[in-house]
Amino acid sequence: MSLPVGLGLLWLLASLTGSLGFVRYGGVRHSSTHGGGGGISTSFLCQTTTPSMIVFDLDNTLWTPELYQLRTLQRQRQRQEGFTPVAGTDVKLFEGVQDILEEIRASNSSWSKNVTFAIASRTKSVDWAHDLLRQFDLMDVFLEHVQIFPGDKVQHFKNLHQQSGIPYDQMLFFDDARDGRYGNCVPVSQQLGVLSVHCPDGIHTKDIFHTGMARFAEWTGRPGTIVECDGSVSELPPFSPSLSRAGPADTVSSLTVQNGVVKTFLKERGFGFIRYKGGAKDVFFHVRHLDEASFGDDPNSSTTIDVDEKVSFVVRDDPKSGKKMATQIQRRVTTSTTTTTMTKDEVSMRVFSMNLPFAALLANGYKTLETRNGTMFTPYEPGTKMLLHVGRRTYPDGDRHLQIMASGGKAEHGKKEKEEIVVMDRAEIARLKTLPRGFGRGMAVAIVELGNTYETTLEERCDPEFQRNVGAFGQDSGMRATEIRRVAYLKQGIPISGQKGISKITIDQNLIPDGWL
């Protein structure tokens, strides 16, 4: 017998607690191993360290696309006043969520009544969200614990706490937005002490949920703890009301941010020492504390930092040894968005922002056309050079770009990839969607030379070659196309804050690849 989607989520914990192997004895978290792959028996369920409440964001976390994107679909359907998105057609659960549900349906375990599920969403499409929850059979599960309204995610959690009486440190939160103006993980974790799991690509694989549950079992309860998208754990500085409205860089930073130079680094062991002004001696650091936005998506790689590299960091006490250590380590690159007197080694560059995976497709040379409905690139002559900035979010196109890439643009809108002729294998697609080591979200990563900008018709946008060059179906593309003549990675990624439209920054011209200036 198959379970409704919502009921399936409630079955989740018993299945997962058996596989995670973490048990609480006397209030202390311990790991547990079991031979034969049997997991924890059901007699230990009451002792297993699991959250009392698991809270999910909706858009780009449980499902895709984000609901605001469906306003275009509403207009295409003749502006129907009673238009409502259809679950499974207009809005789909992520593949990882579906995999977890299938796994649960195949199991014979029972679920724990001590666990409550909740929704916290800032979408403006409130009615649509409630209706989709009902269509997906989720409403009965989340009844009395649904917070859907625009505004502040922190307020969502305060309401959930007031309704349920569950302490914040007994909550586990999954969300695709980490920090910045629209971030959710950082404020909820820093201000309230909720363990937050950052899933920028949504719960696209069941491992994301498993990892979040495992990190909760290991968690000490420290406020400001975030499970990053690669499974690592970041500990943010204590919350300061004066920084509550700051941008991403200011949120991570505090009055204790130091500047220094890497003096020693043992690559084989993954640690080293940083020399800084005001420090009585060099401070210890480990690669697990390299900031992802500054060093790329693989901060544990021993090749991401070098001796004599300039860095900024926060000094903290190691909870195990009590000694000083450097955390939240970022490359120190001087940039400016204001008008200043430039030195001979500096250059002013225009910069525009794109989200993954399309930013990587462009930087890796696959995407040779960028389409927009607006006129952002129209004022600029062919030959104009700009920097490409990678946003902190993932563009939720429902993985339709995979159909385009696999078929060479010949896939038809709405058709499954397996029905098309495959001209590119998955390994090559994965490579093109990935930024090189040392480059990541929140960074300027490449320099681009623009070509002509011109308007297109829907028929032209549906041409297979056009779709391949854009990486999107004609119906999903903007009406104005801009040619990308050439592109090259910078010598080093530059952490900067993304801006709307075209902005300007001043950077060290030595970071520009040869032959571009």
Helices and strands as residue ranges (DSSP letters): H 5-10, H 12-20, E 22-25, E 28-31, G 35-37, G 42-47, E 53-56, E 63-64, G 67-70, H 71-76, E 92-93, H 95-105, E 116-121, H 126-135, H 139-142, E 146-148, H 153-164, G 168-170, E 171-175, H 185-187, I 188-192, E 195-198, H 206-218, E 225-227, E 233-235, G 241-243, H 248-252, E 257-266, E 271-276, E 283-286, G 287-289, H 292-295, E 310-317, E 324-331, E 346-356, H 358-363, E 369-372, E 385-394, H 400-407, G 417-419, H 426-432, E 443-455, H 458-461, H 464-470, G 474-476, E 480-495, E 503-508, G 509-511
